[in-house]
Amino acid sequence: MALRNLKTISSKKLFVNLCVQYIKNNIKKRNMKNIVIIGCGKGIGLAAAKILSEEHHIIGISKTENPELNHPNIEFHQMDILSGNPDDIAFPEVVDGLVYAPGSINLKPFNRLSVDDFKNDFEINVLGAVKIIQKLLPNLKKSESASVVLFSSVAAKFGMPFHASVSASKNAVEGLTKSMAAEFSVQKIRVNAIAPSLTDTHLAAQLLSTPEKREASAKRHPLQRVGNPEEIAAMAAFLISDQASWITGQILGMDGGMANIRL
Ligand SMILES: NC(=O)c1ccc[n+]([C@@H]2O[C@H](COP(=O)([O-])OP(=O)(O)OC[C@H]3O[C@@H](n4cnc5c(N)ncnc54)[C@H](OP(=O)(O)O)[C@@H]3O)[C@@H](O)[C@H]2O)c1
């Protein structure tokens, strides 16, 4: 059936949608995974989209578009995951991977943190992830090797001043990770979280805005440097891959040794 033979705009639209759905569903035949990345516009999510798009089909969702996402394997949707409706996106029937990268670094003395600060941090770190996982669970269940990657923080593991709100949310992410890993293990859906320390992204820009701050931050890590988004994203890509097929319910620290080493 040729597109030009279709008379009405709605039948043309239907034809195009059916073709897109057919292509998405048949991507499996080329051994490409369908991977959804939330927060792919910057930082670790962007780095993950770049690595994973080399071999896989990426459905990227982020608040702001980034020209660096122009790649034949990346289908970008501009959406705020908290206020937007994921039902507006035609996800492939089978989703093999989900990376949820939005987060926050809201550092204030406890008595200056409002209840709304705690609510906002919980929304972006936890509820945004819950919303998209619930939406995609039927699609993840259809995969032969589904993997979900969330982001915690080194601040969840040990107490640091001014981190009360972000630490509360990131500990919730860790609880969510382990509970979902247990619940979904029968369906072979793996769920893990990466817990980075300070990583050189837009989110951490304020904390790394001068050479002095950068040096002080580097020195707080046993390996004497802060992280870079590519190395954290490489771990996300590994967790998505079948090489990690026996890893679930884990919180993987990537922190230059900060959480477990004292010099
Ligand atoms: N960087 C660090 O030092 C560090 C340390 C510990 C943990 N982490 C965690 O690692 C994860 C990734 O952090 P990152 O440093 O890569 O963050 P980032 O540089 O801020 O990038 C996050 C991306 O998510 C997008 N995003 C934010 N809120 C969104 C929403 N509501 N809907 C859709 N997209 C949204 C952002 O959109 P825009 O492009 O519009 O901003 C941005 O593209 C986060 O969970 C963070 O808490 C980071």
The ligand as an SDF file (V2000), in Angstrom:
LIG
                    3D

 48 52  0  0  0  0  0  0  0  0999 V2000
   26.5250   14.8790   39.4120 N   0  0  0  0  0  0  0  0  0  0  0  0
   26.7730   14.4570   40.6360 C   0  0  0  0  0  0  0  0  0  0  0  0
   27.6940   14.9290   41.3320 O   0  0  0  0  0  0  0  0  0  0  0  0
   25.9300   13.3710   41.2610 C   0  0  0  0  0  0  0  0  0  0  0  0
   26.3100   12.8470   42.4930 C   0  0  0  0  0  0  0  0  0  0  0  0
   25.5330   11.8610   43.0810 C   0  0  0  0  0  0  0  0  0  0  0  0
   24.3950   11.4100   42.4480 C   0  0  0  0  0  0  0  0  0  0  0  0
   24.0500   11.9270   41.2400 N   0  0  0  0  0  0  0  0  0  0  0  0
   22.8190   11.4530   40.6180 C   0  0  0  0  0  0  0  0  0  0  0  0
   23.0730   10.9970   39.3140 O   0  0  0  0  0  0  0  0  0  0  0  0
   21.9120   11.2330   38.4950 C   0  0  0  0  0  0  0  0  0  0  0  0
   22.3260   11.9750   37.2240 C   0  0  0  0  0  0  0  0  0  0  0  0
   22.8490   13.2290   37.6150 O   0  0  0  0  0  0  0  0  0  0  0  0
   23.5200   14.2760   36.5990 P   0  0  0  0  0  0  0  0  0  0  0  0
   24.6120   14.9020   37.3540 O   0  0  0  0  0  0  0  0  0  0  0  0
   23.7740   13.6690   35.2760 O   0  0  0  0  0  0  0  0  0  0  0  0
   22.3110   15.3420   36.4700 O   0  0  0  0  0  0  0  0  0  0  0  0
   22.1230   16.5400   35.4110 P   0  0  0  0  0  0  0  0  0  0  0  0
   23.4240   16.9960   34.8890 O   0  0  0  0  0  0  0  0  0  0  0  0
   21.2360   17.5150   36.1000 O   0  0  0  0  0  0  0  0  0  0  0  0
   21.2980   15.8600   34.2250 O   0  0  0  0  0  0  0  0  0  0  0  0
   20.0010   15.4040   34.4840 C   0  0  0  0  0  0  0  0  0  0  0  0
   19.1670   15.4210   33.2290 C   0  0  0  0  0  0  0  0  0  0  0  0
   17.8240   15.0780   33.6320 O   0  0  0  0  0  0  0  0  0  0  0  0
   16.9260   16.0310   33.0920 C   0  0  0  0  0  0  0  0  0  0  0  0
   15.7800   16.2130   33.9720 N   0  0  0  0  0  0  0  0  0  0  0  0
   15.7640   16.7850   35.2020 C   0  0  0  0  0  0  0  0  0  0  0  0
   14.5320   16.7990   35.6920 N   0  0  0  0  0  0  0  0  0  0  0  0
   13.7340   16.2510   34.7420 C   0  0  0  0  0  0  0  0  0  0  0  0
   12.3590   16.0260   34.6290 C   0  0  0  0  0  0  0  0  0  0  0  0
   11.5110   16.3880   35.6050 N   0  0  0  0  0  0  0  0  0  0  0  0
   11.8710   15.4670   33.5050 N   0  0  0  0  0  0  0  0  0  0  0  0
   12.6970   15.1240   32.4960 C   0  0  0  0  0  0  0  0  0  0  0  0
   14.0200   15.3260   32.5280 N   0  0  0  0  0  0  0  0  0  0  0  0
   14.5430   15.8870   33.6360 C   0  0  0  0  0  0  0  0  0  0  0  0
   17.7210   17.3180   33.0070 C   0  0  0  0  0  0  0  0  0  0  0  0
   17.0630   18.1690   32.1050 O   0  0  0  0  0  0  0  0  0  0  0  0
   17.6570   19.6140   31.6510 P   0  0  0  0  0  0  0  0  0  0  0  0
   18.5970   19.2850   30.5250 O   0  0  0  0  0  0  0  0  0  0  0  0
   16.4840   20.4170   31.2360 O   0  0  0  0  0  0  0  0  0  0  0  0
   18.3540   20.1610   32.8570 O   0  0  0  0  0  0  0  0  0  0  0  0
   19.0800   16.7920   32.5510 C   0  0  0  0  0  0  0  0  0  0  0  0
   19.1020   16.6270   31.1590 O   0  0  0  0  0  0  0  0  0  0  0  0
   20.9330   12.0050   39.3780 C   0  0  0  0  0  0  0  0  0  0  0  0
   19.9870   11.1270   39.9430 O   0  0  0  0  0  0  0  0  0  0  0  0
   21.8020   12.5680   40.4790 C   0  0  0  0  0  0  0  0  0  0  0  0
   21.0910   12.7900   41.6900 O   0  0  0  0  0  0  0  0  0  0  0  0
   24.7870   12.8950   40.6240 C   0  0  0  0  0  0  0  0  0  0  0  0
  1  2  1  0
  2  3  2  0
  2  4  1  0
  4  5  1  0
  4 48  2  0
  5  6  2  0
  6  7  1  0
  7  8  2  0
  8  9  1  0
  8 48  1  0
  9 10  1  0
  9 46  1  0
 10 11  1  0
 11 12  1  0
 11 44  1  0
 12 13  1  0
 13 14  1  0
 14 15  2  0
 14 16  1  0
 14 17  1  0
 17 18  1  0
 18 19  2  0
 18 20  1  0
 18 21  1  0
 21 22  1  0
 22 23  1  0
 23 24  1  0
 23 42  1  0
 24 25  1  0
 25 26  1  0
 25 36  1  0
 26 27  1  0
 26 35  1  0
 27 28  2  0
 28 29  1  0
 29 30  1  0
 29 35  2  0
 30 31  1  0
 30 32  2  0
 32 33  1  0
 33 34  2  0
 34 35  1  0
 36 37  1  0
 36 42  1  0
 37 38  1  0
 38 39  2  0
 38 40  1  0
 38 41  1  0
 42 43  1  0
 44 45  1  0
 44 46  1  0
 46 47  1  0
M  CHG  2   8   1  16  -1
M  END
$$$$
